[in-house]
Every structure is written in structure tokens, then in C-alpha cells.
Amino acid sequence: MSEQEALRQKLVGLELEHRDLDDVIARLTERAPYDQLQLQRLKKRKLVLKDQMSRIEDQLLPDIIA
């Protein structure tokens, strides 16, 4: 497996986890009394995943200066 294939697989896994966190956050906020601390942690994890996804996308797509 090449490095690019490994990065693509990692990206797919991160995207899946990011979507799952979206669902968890939505369900958590639907309940009337929800744990604010847990919500903050989930949102922080989601941001970390987004940053990781951006870095991998940058590695996969070379920066082309026109």
C-alpha cells in the first residue's frame, strides 16, 4: 500500500468519526438537561478531527501556485 492510499484510508476513518460525533452531539443536545462538559469535550474532539482531516487533505493535494 502506498503512502497516499494509507492517507486516504486514514482520511475516510476520520471523516466517519467526525460524522458520528455530529450525530452524538445532535442527540445529546436534544435531551433537556444535558452535560455541558461532555458536550464541550465532544466539540473539541470534533475540531481536532477537522484539523487532522485538513492536514491529510493538504498532503494529498499538492499546493499548486498558478
Distance bins in CASP14 RR format, pairs under 12 A and 6 or more apart:
PFRMAT RR
TARGET T0000
AUTHOR 0000-0000-0000
RMODE 2
METHOD distances of the structure
MODEL  1
1 7 0 0 0 0 0 1 0 0 0 0 0
1 8 0 0 0 0 1 0 0 0 0 0 0
1 9 0 0 0 0 1 0 0 0 0 0 0
1 10 0 0 0 0 0 1 0 0 0 0 0
2 8 0 0 0 0 1 0 0 0 0 0 0
2 9 0 0 0 0 0 1 0 0 0 0 0
2 60 0 0 0 0 0 1 0 0 0 0 0
3 9 0 0 0 0 0 1 0 0 0 0 0
3 10 0 0 0 0 0 1 0 0 0 0 0
3 56 0 0 0 0 0 1 0 0 0 0 0
3 59 0 0 0 0 1 0 0 0 0 0 0
3 60 0 0 0 0 1 0 0 0 0 0 0
4 10 0 0 0 0 0 1 0 0 0 0 0
4 11 0 0 0 0 0 1 0 0 0 0 0
4 56 0 0 0 0 0 1 0 0 0 0 0
4 57 0 0 0 0 0 1 0 0 0 0 0
4 59 0 0 0 0 1 0 0 0 0 0 0
4 60 1 0 0 1 0 0 0 0 0 0 0
4 61 0 0 0 0 0 1 0 0 0 0 0
4 62 0 0 0 0 0 1 0 0 0 0 0
5 11 0 0 0 0 0 1 0 0 0 0 0
5 12 0 0 0 0 0 1 0 0 0 0 0
5 60 0 0 0 0 0 1 0 0 0 0 0
6 12 0 0 0 0 0 1 0 0 0 0 0
6 13 0 0 0 0 0 1 0 0 0 0 0
6 56 0 0 0 0 1 0 0 0 0 0 0
6 59 0 0 0 0 0 1 0 0 0 0 0
6 60 0 0 0 0 0 1 0 0 0 0 0
7 13 0 0 0 0 0 1 0 0 0 0 0
7 14 0 0 0 0 0 1 0 0 0 0 0
7 52 0 0 0 0 0 1 0 0 0 0 0
7 53 0 0 0 0 0 1 0 0 0 0 0
7 55 0 0 0 0 1 0 0 0 0 0 0
7 56 1 0 1 0 0 0 0 0 0 0 0
7 57 0 0 0 0 1 0 0 0 0 0 0
7 58 0 0 0 0 0 1 0 0 0 0 0
7 59 1 0 1 0 0 0 0 0 0 0 0
7 60 1 0 1 0 0 0 0 0 0 0 0
7 61 0 0 0 0 0 1 0 0 0 0 0
8 14 0 0 0 0 0 1 0 0 0 0 0
8 15 0 0 0 0 0 1 0 0 0 0 0
8 53 0 0 0 0 0 1 0 0 0 0 0
8 56 0 0 0 0 1 0 0 0 0 0 0
8 57 0 0 0 0 0 1 0 0 0 0 0
8 59 0 0 0 0 0 1 0 0 0 0 0
8 60 1 0 0 1 0 0 0 0 0 0 0
8 61 0 0 0 0 0 1 0 0 0 0 0
9 15 0 0 0 0 0 1 0 0 0 0 0
9 16 0 0 0 0 0 1 0 0 0 0 0
9 56 0 0 0 0 0 1 0 0 0 0 0
9 60 0 0 0 0 0 1 0 0 0 0 0
10 16 0 0 0 0 0 1 0 0 0 0 0
10 17 0 0 0 0 0 1 0 0 0 0 0
10 49 0 0 0 0 0 1 0 0 0 0 0
10 52 0 0 0 0 1 0 0 0 0 0 0
10 53 0 0 0 0 1 0 0 0 0 0 0
10 55 0 0 0 0 0 1 0 0 0 0 0
10 56 1 0 0 1 0 0 0 0 0 0 0
10 57 0 0 0 0 0 1 0 0 0 0 0
10 59 0 0 0 0 1 0 0 0 0 0 0
10 60 0 0 0 0 0 1 0 0 0 0 0
11 17 0 0 0 0 0 1 0 0 0 0 0
11 18 0 0 0 0 0 1 0 0 0 0 0
11 49 0 0 0 0 0 1 0 0 0 0 0
11 50 0 0 0 0 0 1 0 0 0 0 0
11 52 0 0 0 0 1 0 0 0 0 0 0
11 53 1 0 0 1 0 0 0 0 0 0 0
11 54 0 0 0 0 0 1 0 0 0 0 0
11 55 0 0 0 0 1 0 0 0 0 0 0
11 56 1 0 1 0 0 0 0 0 0 0 0
11 57 1 0 0 1 0 0 0 0 0 0 0
11 58 0 0 0 0 0 1 0 0 0 0 0
11 59 0 0 0 0 1 0 0 0 0 0 0
11 60 1 0 0 1 0 0 0 0 0 0 0
11 61 0 0 0 0 0 1 0 0 0 0 0
12 18 0 0 0 0 0 1 0 0 0 0 0
12 19 0 0 0 0 0 1 0 0 0 0 0
12 53 0 0 0 0 1 0 0 0 0 0 0
12 56 0 0 0 0 1 0 0 0 0 0 0
12 57 0 0 0 0 0 1 0 0 0 0 0
12 60 0 0 0 0 0 1 0 0 0 0 0
13 19 0 0 0 0 1 0 0 0 0 0 0
13 20 0 0 0 0 1 0 0 0 0 0 0
13 49 0 0 0 0 1 0 0 0 0 0 0
13 52 0 0 0 0 0 1 0 0 0 0 0
13 53 0 0 0 0 1 0 0 0 0 0 0
13 56 0 0 0 0 0 1 0 0 0 0 0
14 20 0 0 0 0 0 1 0 0 0 0 0
14 21 0 0 0 0 0 1 0 0 0 0 0
14 45 0 0 0 0 0 1 0 0 0 0 0
14 46 0 0 0 0 0 1 0 0 0 0 0
14 48 0 0 0 0 1 0 0 0 0 0 0
14 49 1 0 1 0 0 0 0 0 0 0 0
14 50 0 0 0 0 1 0 0 0 0 0 0
14 51 0 0 0 0 1 0 0 0 0 0 0
14 52 1 0 1 0 0 0 0 0 0 0 0
14 53 1 0 1 0 0 0 0 0 0 0 0
14 54 0 0 0 0 0 1 0 0 0 0 0
14 55 0 0 0 0 1 0 0 0 0 0 0
14 56 1 0 0 1 0 0 0 0 0 0 0
14 57 0 0 0 0 0 1 0 0 0 0 0
15 21 0 0 0 0 0 1 0 0 0 0 0
15 22 0 0 0 0 0 1 0 0 0 0 0
15 46 0 0 0 0 0 1 0 0 0 0 0
15 49 0 0 0 0 1 0 0 0 0 0 0
15 50 0 0 0 0 1 0 0 0 0 0 0
15 52 0 0 0 0 0 1 0 0 0 0 0
15 53 1 0 0 1 0 0 0 0 0 0 0
15 54 0 0 0 0 0 1 0 0 0 0 0
15 56 0 0 0 0 1 0 0 0 0 0 0
15 57 0 0 0 0 0 1 0 0 0 0 0
16 22 0 0 0 0 0 1 0 0 0 0 0
16 23 0 0 0 0 0 1 0 0 0 0 0
16 49 0 0 0 0 1 0 0 0 0 0 0
16 53 0 0 0 0 0 1 0 0 0 0 0
17 23 0 0 0 0 0 1 0 0 0 0 0
17 24 0 0 0 0 0 1 0 0 0 0 0
17 42 0 0 0 0 0 1 0 0 0 0 0
17 45 0 0 0 0 1 0 0 0 0 0 0
17 46 0 0 0 0 1 0 0 0 0 0 0
17 48 0 0 0 0 0 1 0 0 0 0 0
17 49 1 0 1 0 0 0 0 0 0 0 0
17 50 0 0 0 0 0 1 0 0 0 0 0
17 52 0 0 0 0 1 0 0 0 0 0 0
17 53 0 0 0 0 1 0 0 0 0 0 0
18 24 0 0 0 0 0 1 0 0 0 0 0
18 25 0 0 0 0 0 1 0 0 0 0 0
18 42 0 0 0 0 0 1 0 0 0 0 0
18 43 0 0 0 0 0 1 0 0 0 0 0
18 45 0 0 0 0 1 0 0 0 0 0 0
18 46 1 0 0 1 0 0 0 0 0 0 0
18 47 0 0 0 0 1 0 0 0 0 0 0
18 48 0 0 0 0 1 0 0 0 0 0 0
18 49 1 0 1 0 0 0 0 0 0 0 0
18 50 1 0 0 1 0 0 0 0 0 0 0
18 51 0 0 0 0 0 1 0 0 0 0 0
18 52 0 0 0 0 1 0 0 0 0 0 0
18 53 1 0 0 1 0 0 0 0 0 0 0
18 54 0 0 0 0 0 1 0 0 0 0 0
19 25 0 0 0 0 0 1 0 0 0 0 0
19 26 0 0 0 0 0 1 0 0 0 0 0
19 46 0 0 0 0 1 0 0 0 0 0 0
19 49 0 0 0 0 1 0 0 0 0 0 0
19 50 0 0 0 0 0 1 0 0 0 0 0
19 53 0 0 0 0 0 1 0 0 0 0 0
20 26 0 0 0 0 0 1 0 0 0 0 0
20 27 0 0 0 0 0 1 0 0 0 0 0
20 42 0 0 0 0 0 1 0 0 0 0 0
20 45 0 0 0 0 0 1 0 0 0 0 0
20 46 0 0 0 0 1 0 0 0 0 0 0
20 49 0 0 0 0 1 0 0 0 0 0 0
21 27 0 0 0 0 0 1 0 0 0 0 0
21 28 0 0 0 0 0 1 0 0 0 0 0
21 38 0 0 0 0 0 1 0 0 0 0 0
21 39 0 0 0 0 0 1 0 0 0 0 0
21 41 0 0 0 0 0 1 0 0 0 0 0
21 42 1 0 1 0 0 0 0 0 0 0 0
21 43 0 0 0 0 1 0 0 0 0 0 0
21 44 0 0 0 0 0 1 0 0 0 0 0
21 45 1 0 0 1 0 0 0 0 0 0 0
21 46 1 0 1 0 0 0 0 0 0 0 0
21 47 0 0 0 0 1 0 0 0 0 0 0
21 48 0 0 0 0 0 1 0 0 0 0 0
21 49 1 0 0 1 0 0 0 0 0 0 0
21 50 0 0 0 0 1 0 0 0 0 0 0
22 28 0 0 0 0 0 1 0 0 0 0 0
22 29 0 0 0 0 0 1 0 0 0 0 0
22 42 0 0 0 0 1 0 0 0 0 0 0
22 43 0 0 0 0 0 1 0 0 0 0 0
22 45 0 0 0 0 0 1 0 0 0 0 0
22 46 1 0 0 1 0 0 0 0 0 0 0
22 49 0 0 0 0 0 1 0 0 0 0 0
22 50 0 0 0 0 0 1 0 0 0 0 0
23 29 0 0 0 0 0 1 0 0 0 0 0
23 30 0 0 0 0 0 1 0 0 0 0 0
23 42 0 0 0 0 0 1 0 0 0 0 0
23 46 0 0 0 0 0 1 0 0 0 0 0
24 30 0 0 0 0 0 1 0 0 0 0 0
24 31 0 0 0 0 0 1 0 0 0 0 0
24 34 0 0 0 0 0 1 0 0 0 0 0
24 35 0 0 0 0 0 1 0 0 0 0 0
24 38 0 0 0 0 1 0 0 0 0 0 0
24 39 0 0 0 0 1 0 0 0 0 0 0
24 41 0 0 0 0 0 1 0 0 0 0 0
24 42 1 0 0 1 0 0 0 0 0 0 0
24 43 0 0 0 0 0 1 0 0 0 0 0
24 45 0 0 0 0 1 0 0 0 0 0 0
24 46 0 0 0 0 1 0 0 0 0 0 0
25 31 0 0 0 0 0 1 0 0 0 0 0
25 34 0 0 0 0 1 0 0 0 0 0 0
25 35 0 0 0 0 0 1 0 0 0 0 0
25 38 0 0 0 0 1 0 0 0 0 0 0
25 39 1 0 0 1 0 0 0 0 0 0 0
25 40 0 0 0 0 0 1 0 0 0 0 0
25 41 0 0 0 0 0 1 0 0 0 0 0
25 42 1 0 1 0 0 0 0 0 0 0 0
25 43 1 0 0 1 0 0 0 0 0 0 0
25 44 0 0 0 0 0 1 0 0 0 0 0
25 45 0 0 0 0 1 0 0 0 0 0 0
25 46 1 0 0 1 0 0 0 0 0 0 0
25 47 0 0 0 0 0 1 0 0 0 0 0
26 34 0 0 0 0 0 1 0 0 0 0 0
26 39 0 0 0 0 0 1 0 0 0 0 0
26 42 0 0 0 0 0 1 0 0 0 0 0
26 43 0 0 0 0 0 1 0 0 0 0 0
26 46 0 0 0 0 0 1 0 0 0 0 0
27 34 0 0 0 0 1 0 0 0 0 0 0
27 38 0 0 0 0 0 1 0 0 0 0 0
27 39 0 0 0 0 0 1 0 0 0 0 0
27 42 0 0 0 0 0 1 0 0 0 0 0
28 34 1 0 1 0 0 0 0 0 0 0 0
28 35 1 0 0 1 0 0 0 0 0 0 0
28 36 0 0 0 0 1 0 0 0 0 0 0
28 37 0 0 0 0 0 1 0 0 0 0 0
28 38 1 0 0 1 0 0 0 0 0 0 0
28 39 1 0 1 0 0 0 0 0 0 0 0
28 40 0 0 0 0 0 1 0 0 0 0 0
28 41 0 0 0 0 0 1 0 0 0 0 0
28 42 1 0 0 1 0 0 0 0 0 0 0
28 43 0 0 0 0 0 1 0 0 0 0 0
29 35 0 0 0 0 0 1 0 0 0 0 0
29 36 0 0 0 0 0 1 0 0 0 0 0
29 38 0 0 0 0 0 1 0 0 0 0 0
29 39 1 0 0 1 0 0 0 0 0 0 0
29 40 0 0 0 0 0 1 0 0 0 0 0
29 42 0 0 0 0 0 1 0 0 0 0 0
29 43 0 0 0 0 0 1 0 0 0 0 0
30 39 0 0 0 0 0 1 0 0 0 0 0
31 38 0 0 0 0 0 1 0 0 0 0 0
31 39 0 0 0 0 0 1 0 0 0 0 0
33 39 0 0 0 0 0 1 0 0 0 0 0
34 40 0 0 0 0 0 1 0 0 0 0 0
34 42 0 0 0 0 0 1 0 0 0 0 0
35 41 0 0 0 0 1 0 0 0 0 0 0
35 42 0 0 0 0 1 0 0 0 0 0 0
36 42 0 0 0 0 0 1 0 0 0 0 0
36 43 0 0 0 0 0 1 0 0 0 0 0
37 43 0 0 0 0 0 1 0 0 0 0 0
37 44 0 0 0 0 0 1 0 0 0 0 0
38 44 0 0 0 0 0 1 0 0 0 0 0
38 45 0 0 0 0 0 1 0 0 0 0 0
39 45 0 0 0 0 0 1 0 0 0 0 0
39 46 0 0 0 0 0 1 0 0 0 0 0
40 46 0 0 0 0 0 1 0 0 0 0 0
40 47 0 0 0 0 0 1 0 0 0 0 0
41 47 0 0 0 0 0 1 0 0 0 0 0
41 48 0 0 0 0 0 1 0 0 0 0 0
42 48 0 0 0 0 0 1 0 0 0 0 0
42 49 0 0 0 0 0 1 0 0 0 0 0
43 49 0 0 0 0 0 1 0 0 0 0 0
43 50 0 0 0 0 0 1 0 0 0 0 0
44 50 0 0 0 0 0 1 0 0 0 0 0
44 51 0 0 0 0 0 1 0 0 0 0 0
45 51 0 0 0 0 0 1 0 0 0 0 0
45 52 0 0 0 0 0 1 0 0 0 0 0
46 52 0 0 0 0 0 1 0 0 0 0 0
46 53 0 0 0 0 0 1 0 0 0 0 0
47 53 0 0 0 0 0 1 0 0 0 0 0
47 54 0 0 0 0 0 1 0 0 0 0 0
48 54 0 0 0 0 0 1 0 0 0 0 0
48 55 0 0 0 0 0 1 0 0 0 0 0
49 55 0 0 0 0 0 1 0 0 0 0 0
49 56 0 0 0 0 0 1 0 0 0 0 0
50 56 0 0 0 0 0 1 0 0 0 0 0
50 57 0 0 0 0 0 1 0 0 0 0 0
51 57 0 0 0 0 0 1 0 0 0 0 0
51 58 0 0 0 0 0 1 0 0 0 0 0
52 58 0 0 0 0 0 1 0 0 0 0 0
52 59 0 0 0 0 0 1 0 0 0 0 0
53 59 0 0 0 0 0 1 0 0 0 0 0
53 60 0 0 0 0 0 1 0 0 0 0 0
54 60 0 0 0 0 0 1 0 0 0 0 0
54 61 0 0 0 0 0 1 0 0 0 0 0
55 61 0 0 0 0 0 1 0 0 0 0 0
57 63 0 0 0 0 0 1 0 0 0 0 0
END
